[in-house]
Amino acid sequence: MADKVLTANRLTDGIAVWLDASGDWVEDLQVAFIARHAEAVQALEETGKRALADNLVVDVNVIDVEETDGKIWPTRLRERIRAAGPTMAYAKDHGFADPNFIAA
């Protein structure tokens, strides 16, 4: 089974967020909680459903990631783009995606 993290978009501004080990939605993928077994993935899925029902986030997904040289990398291009930041400026204090991270 691949390592997984829970991602979503914050309802207030649409910014991509990840669930950390404390149960907080954070903007930095590198501090996301990594589920490494089926029970942890199930817990992520349940947490995501509750957060969606509570109108905290939208577009909730459990995604595959891999750790390389101590850094978390989404396996899908879409998720790499989301993790690196927007490809265009649309939210205050958020810059553009790092093309090196996306292309890796």
N, C-alpha and C positions, 0 to 999 in steps of 0.2 A: 504494500500500500504506500502511495506517495504521501509525503508530508502535506498538511493542509493548513490554511488560515481562513478566517472569516472576514469577508470584506463587504462593504456596502457604500452607499452615498449618504452623507449627512442630510437630513431633511431640510435643515435651515438654509444651507447654501450650496448643496450638491457636491461638495468636496468629497473625494474618495477617502474612506476611513477603514481601519482594521481594528479588530478586537484584540486588546492586550490581555495579559494574564490576570489583571485586576478587574476585568470586565468593563473597562473603559474603551470608548471608541477613540482611536488616535490617528493622526495624519501620517505617521511614519511607519511604513511596513516593517522596518527593521526591529521594531519593538513589539510586533504582533505575537500573540500566543500561537505556537506551532503545535498542531494536533498530530501525534505520531502513532496513534492506534485508534481502532474503531470506536471505542467508548468516548474518546476525546472528540472525535469528529461528530458523533451523535450529540454531545453536549454543545458543540459549536452550533449545530443546526437548530437545536432547541433555543439557544440564546438568540440566534438570529430571528427566529419566528417571533419571540417575545418582543424584541426590539422593534421589529416591523409593526407588530400589533400595537405597541405603545407609541407609534409615530415618531420614533427617534431617528430611524434610517429607512432608506428605500433601496431597491435593487440588491437585496442581501444574497450573497453567494459564498459557498465554501469553495475555495480554489486550490489547485495544486501548486506547491512551491518546492524549491530545492535550495539547499544551503551550499554555497560555494565560497571557499575562503572566508567563512564566517559571515557571509552576506546572504540574505534571503532574496531569491529570484523567483518571480512567478514563471510558470512554464509557458503560459500563453502570451502572445504579443499584446492582446487587449489589456491584460492585467499589468504587463510591464509599463504600458503607456499610463494606465491609471496610477500606478505606484510612483512613477517619475514626476507626475504632476501634469497639469493640462497642457495641451499642445498649442493653446492660445490663452492669452490672459483674459480671465473672465471673473475672477474673484479677487477682492482686495488682498494684497500681501501674498499672492501666489504667482510665482513665475511660470516659465515654460518648462516643458519636460526636457530632461537631459537625453539627447539623442544617443549618447554612448550607452546609457543604461538600457534604452529601448532596443538598440541593435544587438546587444550582447547575447 
